[in-house]
Amino acid sequence: MSSYNRIVLVGNLTRDPQLSYTASNTAICKFSLATNRKWRDKEGNERDDTCFIDCTLFGRGGETFNQYMGKGRQVLVEGRLSLNQWTTPEGDKRSKHEVLVENFTFLGGGGGGQAQGGGGESRNESRGPAPVASGAVGGFDGPPAPTDEDIPF
C-alpha cells in the first residue's frame, strides 16, 4: 500500500526567519508558525488552542522567504512532515516533527511598504486588497485549479 505525506498550514510567524547556508552554499531558512483553533466547550465558553510548528525551507525560496517575512506575518505553507531524532550529550533520546516546506504563499498585508516576494512581483499596498505572492520550491506548482466540472454540486 502506498503512503501520502502532505501538510498544508496557515499561521503566523512566531519569530523572524533564520537564514543560513550549507558548505555547498545552499540556503536554509528556518522559522516557526503558530496556528490557532477556536471552539466552544460544553458550558459554552470560547476556548482557544495554539499549535507551534517548526518549518524549514531550502534554496532560493528560503532566501525570498527570509527577505520578505518577519515575526507576526501570516503565511500559507505546503510541504511534508519529517521526523528528526537525536541523542543528547546526556544520552537521552529526543525527537521532533518539522515541516519541510515545498510551497508557500504570503498572506495578509505587509508592513512598511515592502514589496511582496515571489517571482519578482511587487505591488503598492495602498491600491486595493492585501497583496498575495507565491513561491514554488523545487518546481512543484501544485495541483491544477478545479473547473466547474470538478465540483460535485
N, CA, C and O of each residue as an XYZ file, in Angstrom:
612
protein
N       0.834     -1.175      0.000
C       0.000      0.000      0.000
C       0.883      1.245      0.000
O       1.854      1.320      0.753
N       0.550      2.212     -0.837
C       1.335      3.438     -0.903
C       0.937      4.375      0.233
O      -0.121      4.221      0.843
N       1.793      5.336      0.502
C       1.520      6.289      1.575
C       1.516      7.704      1.002
O       1.908      7.933     -0.143
N       1.065      8.642      1.826
C       0.920     10.030      1.397
C       1.351     10.927      2.541
O       0.837     10.792      3.651
N       2.272     11.832      2.300
C       2.791     12.719      3.334
C       2.697     14.144      2.806
O       3.590     14.602      2.093
N       1.625     14.845      3.150
C       1.404     16.200      2.674
C       0.724     16.989      3.792
O      -0.193     16.487      4.441
N       1.174     18.219      4.013
C       0.592     19.067      5.043
C       0.445     20.484      4.494
O       1.324     20.990      3.795
N      -0.683     21.112      4.825
C      -0.939     22.496      4.453
C      -1.306     23.242      5.726
O      -2.198     22.816      6.460
N      -0.623     24.356      5.995
C      -0.850     25.134      7.212
C      -0.979     26.609      6.877
O      -0.321     27.112      5.966
N      -1.839     27.301      7.626
C      -1.901     28.754      7.587
C      -1.659     29.220      9.004
O      -2.351     28.794      9.929
N      -0.684     30.090      9.181
C      -0.379     30.575     10.514
C       0.449     31.839     10.465
O       0.725     32.392      9.401
N       0.838     32.283     11.655
C       1.645     33.480     11.794
C       3.038     33.102     12.287
O       3.192     32.203     13.113
N       4.050     33.800     11.768
C       5.420     33.541     12.204
C       5.586     33.965     13.664
O       5.158     35.051     14.056
N       6.207     33.102     14.459
C       6.415     33.399     15.873
C       7.708     34.179     16.108
O       7.908     34.748     17.180
N       8.575     34.202     15.112
C       9.825     34.956     15.192
C      10.296     35.221     13.756
O       9.770     34.641     12.806
N      11.273     36.087     13.613
C      11.840     36.347     12.291
C      12.508     35.080     11.768
O      13.085     34.321     12.546
N      12.436     34.841     10.443
C      13.110     33.663      9.875
C      14.616     33.735     10.098
O      15.190     34.821     10.183
N      15.251     32.564     10.192
C      16.702     32.488     10.364
C      17.300     31.841      9.115
O      17.016     30.684      8.803
N      18.122     32.598      8.415
C      18.722     32.131      7.166
C      20.167     31.735      7.410
O      20.930     32.479      8.026
N      20.542     30.546      6.920
C      21.933     30.092      6.976
C      22.235     29.365      5.672
O      21.350     29.160      4.842
N      23.492     28.982      5.505
C      23.919     28.311      4.277
C      24.729     27.068      4.613
O      25.464     27.038      5.600
N      24.584     26.045      3.779
C      25.388     24.842      3.930
C      26.770     25.098      3.342
O      27.023     26.154      2.761
N      27.658     24.124      3.498
C      29.005     24.242      2.934
C      28.957     24.348      1.407
O      29.843     24.950      0.800
N      27.932     23.768      0.789
C      27.791     23.837     -0.669
C      26.976     25.054     -1.104
O      26.523     25.117     -2.247
N      26.784     26.032     -0.191
C      26.113     27.298     -0.467
C      24.620     27.150     -0.757
O      24.068     27.947     -1.516
N      23.959     26.164     -0.180
C      22.502     26.020     -0.282
C      21.866     26.757      0.888
O      22.239     26.551      2.043
N      20.898     27.621      0.576
C      20.219     28.394      1.618
C      19.293     27.488      2.426
O      18.620     26.616      1.877
N      19.273     27.710      3.749
C      18.360     27.019      4.656
C      17.671     28.089      5.485
O      18.320     28.816      6.236
N      16.355     28.183      5.348
C      15.581     29.166      6.099
C      14.721     28.414      7.107
O      13.901     27.578      6.729
N      14.907     28.713      8.389
C      14.140     28.075      9.457
C      13.227     29.113     10.096
O      13.633     30.248     10.347
N      11.981     28.703     10.355
C      11.018     29.587     11.003
C       9.985     28.742     11.737
O       9.919     27.526     11.554
N       9.200     29.384     12.548
C       8.183     28.693     13.324
C       6.833     29.368     13.100
O       6.736     30.595     13.071
N       5.797     28.550     12.941
C       4.435     29.045     12.745
C       3.596     28.764     13.975
O       3.795     27.761     14.660
N       2.661     29.650     14.250
C       1.647     29.412     15.276
C       0.304     29.321     14.561
O      -0.078     30.232     13.827
N      -0.406     28.223     14.776
C      -1.752     28.065     14.223
C      -2.731     28.037     15.389
O      -2.415     27.518     16.460
N      -3.914     28.594     15.181
C      -4.914     28.685     16.238
C      -6.188     27.953     15.851
O      -6.558     27.892     14.679
N      -6.848     27.400     16.856
C      -8.148     26.762     16.671
C      -9.049     27.250     17.792
O      -8.678     27.185     18.964
N     -10.232     27.738     17.437
C     -11.194     28.210     18.433
C     -12.414     27.307     18.420
O     -12.867     26.869     17.363
N     -12.937     27.036     19.603
C     -14.140     26.221     19.729
C     -14.840     26.570     21.031
O     -14.304     27.294     21.869
N     -16.053     26.040     21.185
C     -16.819     26.243     22.413
C     -16.918     24.917     23.158
O     -17.173     23.871     22.562
N     -16.710     24.980     24.473
C     -16.814     23.768     25.280
C     -18.280     23.508     25.640
O     -19.165     24.246     25.209
N     -18.536     22.460     26.430
C     -19.904     22.066     26.785
C     -20.649     23.177     27.521
O     -21.870     23.284     27.400
N     -19.938     23.997     28.276
C     -20.570     25.081     29.024
C     -20.776     26.330     28.163
O     -21.351     27.308     28.640
N     -20.327     26.318     26.928
C     -20.486     27.456     26.027
C     -19.359     28.466     26.093
O     -19.445     29.528     25.475
N     -18.305     28.158     26.827
C     -17.154     29.055     26.911
C     -16.293     28.921     25.660
O     -16.035     27.818     25.180
N     -15.857     30.058     25.146
C     -14.976     30.015     23.973
C     -13.587     29.599     24.408
O     -13.024     30.171     25.341
N     -13.035     28.604     23.732
C     -11.703     28.078     24.043
C     -10.793     28.324     22.844
O     -11.252     28.462     21.710
N      -9.501     28.375     23.123
C      -8.515     28.632     22.083
C      -7.359     27.659     22.269
O      -6.876     27.458     23.384
N      -6.920     27.058     21.168
C      -5.795     26.119     21.190
C      -4.772     26.596     20.169
O      -5.108     26.823     19.006
N      -3.529     26.748     20.598
C      -2.461     27.187     19.709
C      -1.443     26.068     19.548
O      -1.045     25.425     20.519
N      -1.025     25.845     18.296
C      -0.030     24.825     17.992
C       1.160     25.520     17.331
O       0.987     26.324     16.415
N       2.364     25.206     17.799
C       3.581     25.792     17.256
C       4.298     24.744     16.408
O       4.540     23.626     16.863
N       4.631     25.108     15.184
C       5.217     24.167     14.226
C       6.519     24.740     13.674
O       6.550     25.870     13.188
N       7.600     23.952     13.751
C       8.879     24.339     13.162
C       8.870     23.992     11.675
O       8.395     22.926     11.284
N       9.397     24.897     10.851
C       9.408     24.714      9.400
C      10.804     25.004      8.858
O      11.545     25.813      9.417
N      11.151     24.330      7.756
C      12.429     24.540      7.077
C      12.177     24.663      5.587
O      11.401     23.900      5.011
N      12.840     25.631      4.966
C      12.696     25.916      3.544
C      14.093     26.017      2.944
O      14.957     26.693      3.503
N      14.324     25.358      1.820
C      15.650     25.297      1.201
C      15.717     26.106     -0.083
O      14.698     26.370     -0.720
N      16.937     26.497     -0.456
C      17.213     27.098     -1.756
C      16.774     28.541     -1.890
O      16.658     29.274     -0.908
N      16.533     28.926     -3.128
C      16.145     30.310     -3.448
C      14.850     30.706     -2.743
O      14.695     31.855     -2.329
N      13.934     29.775     -2.608
C      12.691     30.054     -1.895
C      12.953     30.488     -0.465
O      12.263     31.364      0.056
N      13.946     29.880      0.174
C      14.312     30.258      1.534
C      14.852     31.676      1.603
O      14.554     32.417      2.540
N      15.647     32.053      0.611
C      16.184     33.418      0.577
C      15.064     34.436      0.386
O      15.051     35.482      1.035
N      14.122     34.124     -0.511
C      12.985     35.011     -0.752
C      12.118     35.129      0.498
O      11.708     36.226      0.877
N      11.845     33.997      1.131
C      11.031     33.985      2.339
C      11.681     34.848      3.418
O      11.009     35.660      4.055
N      12.966     34.676      3.620
C      13.699     35.441      4.636
C      13.666     36.934      4.343
O      13.604     37.749      5.264
N      13.707     37.295      3.070
C      13.742     38.701      2.676
C      12.435     39.418      2.993
O      12.456     40.580      3.399
N      11.298     38.750      2.816
C      10.011     39.429      2.903
C       9.176     39.099      4.139
O       8.176     39.771      4.393
N       9.552     38.101      4.898
C       8.728     37.704      6.037
C       9.374     38.108      7.350
O      10.596     38.222      7.452
N       8.532     38.321      8.354
C       9.010     38.682      9.678
C       8.012     38.225     10.728
O       6.923     37.752     10.402
N       8.385     38.368     11.961
C       7.552     37.943     13.086
C       6.144     38.550     12.966
O       5.982     39.743     12.708
N       5.138     37.695     13.162
C       3.745     38.128     13.140
C       3.081     38.065     11.784
O       1.853     38.117     11.708
N       3.845     37.954     10.707
C       3.266     37.902      9.359
C       2.587     36.567      9.121
O       3.025     35.533      9.626
N       1.504     36.602      8.339
C       0.730     35.390      8.052
C       1.192     34.774      6.742
O       1.493     35.478      5.779
N       1.243     33.438      6.723
C       1.701     32.719      5.538
C       0.983     31.379      5.438
O       0.595     30.793      6.449
N       0.811     30.906      4.215
C       0.326     29.549      3.951
C       1.529     28.754      3.478
O       2.225     29.169      2.551
N       1.778     27.612      4.110
C       2.875     26.743      3.681
C       2.329     25.372      3.326
O       1.354     24.897      3.908
N       2.976     24.755      2.365
C       2.628     23.391      1.942
C       3.917     22.592      1.870
O       4.921     23.069      1.342
N       3.889     21.402      2.390
C       5.088     20.590      2.368
C       4.833     19.202      2.904
O       3.742     18.653      2.754
N       5.859     18.634      3.536
C       5.735     17.279      4.083
C       6.330     17.241      5.480
O       7.212     18.033      5.812
N       5.842     16.320      6.291
C       6.347     16.154      7.646
C       7.633     15.350      7.631
O       7.794     14.422      6.838
N       8.545     15.716      8.518
C       9.795     14.993      8.680
C      10.042     14.813     10.177
O       9.789     15.724     10.966
N      10.531     13.650     10.562
C      10.838     13.366     11.965
C      12.340     13.422     12.162
O      13.085     12.684     11.516
N      12.786     14.298     13.056
C      14.196     14.388     13.417
C      14.395     13.671     14.743
O      13.639     13.896     15.689
N      15.412     12.806     14.823
C      15.727     12.082     16.052
C      17.205     12.282     16.368
O      18.049     12.278     15.472
N      17.509     12.459     17.668
C      18.886     12.634     18.094
C      19.024     12.198     19.538
O      18.040     11.987     20.247
N      20.270     12.069     19.950
C      20.586     11.722     21.334
C      21.337     12.888     21.948
O      22.296     13.392     21.363
N      20.907     13.317     23.121
C      21.551     14.434     23.815
C      22.903     13.979     24.360
O      23.153     12.777     24.447
N      23.768     14.905     24.725
C      25.055     14.532     25.325
C      24.889     13.711     26.607
O      25.787     12.960     26.987
N      23.743     13.855     27.266
C      23.471     13.084     28.488
C      22.960     11.677     28.177
O      22.765     10.876     29.091
N      22.742     11.369     26.890
C      22.286     10.046     26.488
C      20.780      9.911     26.333
O      20.296      8.813     26.060
N      20.017     11.001     26.500
C      18.561     10.959     26.326
C      18.218     11.004     24.844
O      18.825     11.754     24.080
N      17.238     10.193     24.444
C      16.776     10.209     23.055
C      15.692     11.262     22.914
O      14.775     11.336     23.732
N      15.801     12.073     21.876
C      14.847     13.148     21.596
C      14.365     13.022     20.157
O      15.034     12.434     19.307
N      13.190     13.588     19.906
C      12.662     13.631     18.542
C      11.698     14.796     18.423
O      11.137     15.259     19.416
N      11.513     15.261     17.203
C      10.533     16.303     16.929
C      10.163     16.255     15.452
O      10.970     15.886     14.598
N       8.924     16.637     15.178
C       8.465     16.754     13.801
C       8.715     18.170     13.317
O       8.672     19.120     14.099
N       8.975     18.308     12.032
C       9.053     19.616     11.397
C       8.454     19.501     10.010
O       8.321     18.402      9.471
N       8.095     20.626      9.438
C       7.548     20.665      8.083
C       8.666     21.093      7.142
O       9.277     22.145      7.332
N       8.932     20.277      6.132
C       9.859     20.645      5.057
C       9.008     21.320      3.986
O       8.262     20.655      3.266
N       9.121     22.632      3.885
C       8.251     23.439      3.033
C       8.653     23.293      1.577
O       9.829     23.406      1.231
N       7.661     23.041      0.725
C       7.889     22.934     -0.709
C       7.227     24.072     -1.469
O       7.612     24.369     -2.600
N       6.237     24.708     -0.861
C       5.469     25.783     -1.477
C       5.034     26.746     -0.394
O       4.771     26.318      0.730
N       4.950     28.022     -0.691
C       4.425     28.972      0.283
C       3.713     30.102     -0.429
O       3.988     30.392     -1.594
N       2.789     30.741      0.289
C       2.064     31.900     -0.211
C       2.004     32.933      0.898
O       1.536     32.639      1.998
N       2.474     34.142      0.618
C       2.384     35.220      1.598
C       0.926     35.658      1.686
O       0.274     35.846      0.659
N       0.414     35.820      2.890
C      -0.969     36.242      3.097
C      -0.996     37.547      3.872
O      -0.027     37.893      4.549
N      -2.091     38.266      3.777
C      -2.259     39.482      4.558
C      -1.411     40.619      4.049
O      -0.639     40.474      3.101
N      -1.571     41.764      4.703
C      -0.833     42.965      4.314
C       0.567     42.954      4.866
O       0.859     42.248      5.832
N       1.426     43.728      4.260
C       2.802     43.840      4.720
C       2.980     45.110      5.521
O       2.069     45.931      5.627
N       4.144     45.257      6.071
C       4.441     46.460      6.835
C       5.505     47.276      6.145
O       6.400     46.716      5.512
N       5.427     48.587      6.253
C       6.476     49.463      5.770
C       6.597     49.556      4.262
O       7.636     49.998      3.771
N       5.583     49.160      3.501
C       5.612     49.297      2.056
C       6.586     48.372      1.369
O       7.051     48.669      0.268
N       6.910     47.241      2.004
C       7.829     46.300      1.367
C       7.173     45.672      0.150
O       5.955     45.493      0.118
N       7.970     45.338     -0.842
C       7.467     44.574     -1.975
C       7.205     43.157     -1.500
O       7.895     42.662     -0.609
N       6.238     42.518     -2.074
C       5.932     41.145     -1.711
C       6.701     40.215     -2.634
O       6.797     40.476     -3.833
N       7.252     39.132     -2.092
C       8.171     38.262     -2.821
C       7.496     37.286     -3.732
O       6.271     37.179     -3.769
N       8.326     36.565     -4.477
C       7.859     35.505     -5.353
C       7.868     35.960     -6.795
O       6.996     36.728     -7.204
N       8.807     35.517     -7.554
C       8.826     35.792     -8.983
C       9.072     37.251     -9.337
O       8.753     37.674    -10.448
N       9.628     38.022     -8.425
C       9.921     39.408     -8.717
C       8.697     40.310     -8.700
O       8.771     41.452     -9.155
N       7.568     39.820     -8.183
C       6.370     40.633     -8.145
C       6.497     41.691     -7.069
O       7.104     41.455     -6.025
N       5.920     42.866     -7.325
C       5.812     43.868     -6.282
C       4.508     44.610     -6.506
O       3.960     44.626     -7.608
N       4.017     45.231     -5.423
C       2.732     45.880     -5.529
C       2.650     46.982     -4.482
O       3.088     46.795     -3.347
N       2.100     48.114     -4.851
C       1.897     49.197     -3.909
C       0.700     48.839     -3.042
O      -0.402     48.647     -3.555
N       0.908     48.748     -1.723
C      -0.136     48.270     -0.836
C      -1.285     49.246     -0.672
O      -2.332     48.864     -0.149
N      -1.131     50.489     -1.098
C      -2.212     51.442     -0.942
C      -3.292     51.247     -1.997
O      -4.334     51.898     -1.936
N      -3.063     50.367     -2.957
C      -4.041     50.122     -4.013
C      -4.729     48.791     -3.796
O      -4.127     47.749     -4.057
N      -5.954     48.785     -3.335
C      -6.765     47.572     -3.285
C      -6.435     46.661     -2.132
O      -5.828     47.077     -1.145
N      -6.848     45.383     -2.269
C      -6.701     44.429     -1.174
C      -5.255     44.049     -0.915
O      -4.347     44.394     -1.672
N      -5.072     43.323      0.187
C      -3.739     42.898      0.599
C      -3.078     42.069     -0.487
O      -3.733     41.247     -1.129
N      -1.784     42.280     -0.699
C      -1.074     41.529     -1.729
C      -0.880     40.076     -1.337
O      -0.777     39.739     -0.158
N      -0.833     39.237     -2.338
C      -0.562     37.822     -2.137
C       0.505     37.427     -3.125
O       0.379     37.698     -4.319
N       1.552     36.791     -2.649
C       2.620     36.328     -3.524
C       2.895     34.869     -3.207
O       2.716     34.427     -2.072
N       3.323     34.136     -4.198
C       3.577     32.712     -4.006
C       5.014     32.392     -4.328
O       5.665     33.081     -5.113
N       5.500     31.334     -3.708
C       6.834     30.852     -4.018
C       6.792     29.349     -4.160
O       6.368     28.648     -3.242
N       7.224     28.850     -5.292
C       7.277     27.418     -5.505
C       8.717     26.971     -5.346
O       9.639     27.639     -5.814
N       8.906     25.854     -4.691
C      10.232     25.336     -4.426
C      10.375     24.008     -5.143
O       9.479     23.166     -5.075
N      11.461     23.817     -5.813
C      11.728     22.529     -6.446
C      10.842     22.230     -7.640
O      10.667     21.064     -7.993
N      10.278     23.253     -8.272
C       9.486     23.038     -9.470
C       8.093     22.503     -9.217
O       7.407     22.137    -10.172
N       7.641     22.440     -7.969
C       6.304     21.955     -7.663
C       5.337     23.113     -7.708
O       5.429     24.021     -6.882
N       4.413     23.108     -8.650
C       3.439     24.191     -8.769
C       2.098     23.825     -8.159
O       1.181     24.647     -8.168
N       1.956     22.638     -7.639
C       0.703     22.225     -7.012
C      -0.267     21.678     -8.037
O       0.023     21.672     -9.233
N      -1.430     21.213     -7.569
C      -2.417     20.644     -8.471
C      -3.075     21.740     -9.305
O      -3.080     22.905     -8.907
N      -3.632     21.370    -10.463
C      -4.308     22.379    -11.283
C      -5.569     22.868    -10.579
O      -6.156     22.155     -9.764
N      -5.975     24.087    -10.902
C      -7.183     24.659    -10.297
C      -8.408     23.862    -10.757
O      -8.465     23.441    -11.912
N      -9.398     23.648     -9.861
C     -10.580     22.877    -10.240
C     -11.428     23.662    -11.240
O     -11.473     24.892    -11.202
N     -12.088     22.949    -12.118
C     -13.008     23.552    -13.064
C     -14.424     23.315    -12.576
O     -14.627     22.592    -11.601
N     -15.404     23.910    -13.238
C     -16.810     23.724    -12.853
C     -17.216     22.252    -12.915
O     -18.084     21.814    -12.160
N     -16.585     21.484    -13.820
C     -16.904     20.072    -13.950
C     -16.383     19.252    -12.769
O     -16.886     18.159    -12.508
N     -15.373     19.772    -12.047
C     -14.797     19.048    -10.910
C     -15.607     19.203     -9.635
O     -15.459     18.397     -8.716
N     -16.462     20.219     -9.553
C     -17.220     20.479     -8.348
C     -18.439     19.564     -8.322
O     -19.215     19.545     -9.277
N     -18.618     18.800     -7.236
C     -19.653     17.761     -7.214
C     -21.083     18.264     -7.011
O     -22.001     17.445     -6.974
N     -21.311     19.557     -6.879
C     -22.689     20.030     -6.677
C     -23.067     21.092     -7.656
O     -24.191     21.593     -7.620
